[in-house]
Amino acid sequence: MDRLPLIHHRLLIDGERLPAAEGRTHETFNPATEELLAQFALADASDVDLAVRAARRALEAGPWSRATGAERARVLNRLADLLEREREDLVLLESLDAGKPLAATRRQDLPAAIECLRYYAGWADKLAGEVVPARPGALTYVRREPVGVVAAIVPWNFPLMNAVWKIAPALACGCTVVLKPAELTPLSALRLGELALEAGLPAGVLNVIPGLGTEAGQALVEHPGVDKIAFTGSPAVGKRIMATAAARCAKVSLELGGKSASIVLADADFEAAVRASASGIFFNAGQVCSAGSRLFVHRRIHDSFIDALSRRAGRLRMGDTRHAATTLGPLISRAQQQRVLAYVEAGTAEGAQCIQPPGEVPTQGFFVPPTIFAGARNDMRIAREEIFGPVATVIPFDDAEEAVAMANDSAYSLAAGLWTRDVCVAHALAHRLRAGTVWVNTFGPTSSQLPWGGLGGDSGVGRDLGRSALDAYTEPRVVWLQLSP
């Protein structure tokens, strides 16, 4: 596992690997070592136009949107098979490009991508319409049609998994896709595009164009040939996308930020709550939209919880993500590292107690040690703003009503956690937490079978995954056939 698999660094447009129209290139680095990994073609508006036009031709003149569901399912399943075949190379590639420990990538990212492809392959031949007897003497029915050309814009924290979350349902529904991976982590998306061609996906159905958000991303959002925009990223960018799309009434789904609350009641399974809470904030170095960054802990167990969480954080090891001993990877870039460190300084300045267990911080790479803030309040910046790093804010509470009120006092609504042994309390409080997903006595699992997204605000609109995602990539078409006067 000491080599980087062969990567083609050109754009993938209409089934061909092309240089950028303006000849521009960009570099990607290993965030754990700061070593140069690759150079790749950097798309701009000209390349976006080529890719969208290719996707439009593939939609209107190509075979994909007219293929049967069974035919689309076979291609998606073959693509899943190829990800299985390339599993170890893809794990290494994602680990190097995104700064992810190998074990975590092998356990989470690749299985989730493969599962998602197979799940939507299963849906491809089940997108049934319905006959609605609207009036005597007429045959009236509703068909599900592909929404059209989809612009899928995905972030750097889970590059391959997030890409598949967009393209799998879109392809299952017969759409064509222009995928723009983040310029910080383009390599697995480019490889995914190659494997899709090998799986039998027709040229132009999936186009992969790494580029800057302010250039390629903006051009995609503005392009009149794009019918739907599927975006995962920051609230600020998501709001700009929604405003731009509104000018031409383009369809939009946005999976944005999170400041997920986890409420630990006094009767909780203490060890399980500590273990899951540590994973919930330190997994992927806290670069997770649903990271459990706000921990509301009953005052009776608050101090003991802080001590146990600190001990668990102290067992994490930072370093080269290829090493088996590494359990906490770096942040994605120096800019993100400095942003998170600024929040650590802000939390200390606001009066919270900063706890960083002793441990060796590598001198190379963009690392931030696991950080816990005790004695915090819900009105502090560290409790209200998304930090996107390994920083937990622990806030005590005296009763469940207070905890729920503080948990819901947030601009975010993506996810929440709840820890209690009382099943009646669990149901009652879960229904009151303002979150698209509420985990009870666990934190963090997702499934392709279940919808994923926020309830508005800074967590966005729409859903990835589950049956719900199919609605985002299809349009209902009514056919009214008059049979008699």
Secondary structure, 3 states (H helix, E strand, C coil): CCCCCCCCCCEEECCEEECCCCCCEEEEECCCCCCEEEEEECECHHHHHHHHHHHHHHHHCCCCCCCCHHHHHHHHHHHHHHHHHCHHHHHHHHHHHHCCCHHHHHHHHHHHHHHHHHHHHHHCCCCCCEECCCCCCEEEEEEEEECCEEEEECCCCCHHHHHHHHHHHHHHCCCEEEEECCCCCCHHHHHHHHHHHHCCCCCCCEEECCECHHHHHHHHHHCCCCCEEEEECCHHHHHHHHHHHHCCCCEEEEECCCCCEEEECCCCCHHHHHHHHHHHHHHHHHCCCCCCCEEEEEHHHHHHHHHHHHHHHHCCCECCCCCCCCCECCCCCHHHHHHHHHHHHHHHHCCCEEECCCCCCCCCCCCCCCEEEECCCCCCHHHHCCCCCCEEEEEEECCHHHHHHHHHCCCCCCEEEEECCCHHHHHHHHCCCCCCEEEECCCCCCCCCCCECCCCHHHEECCECCCHHHHHCEEEEEEEEECCC
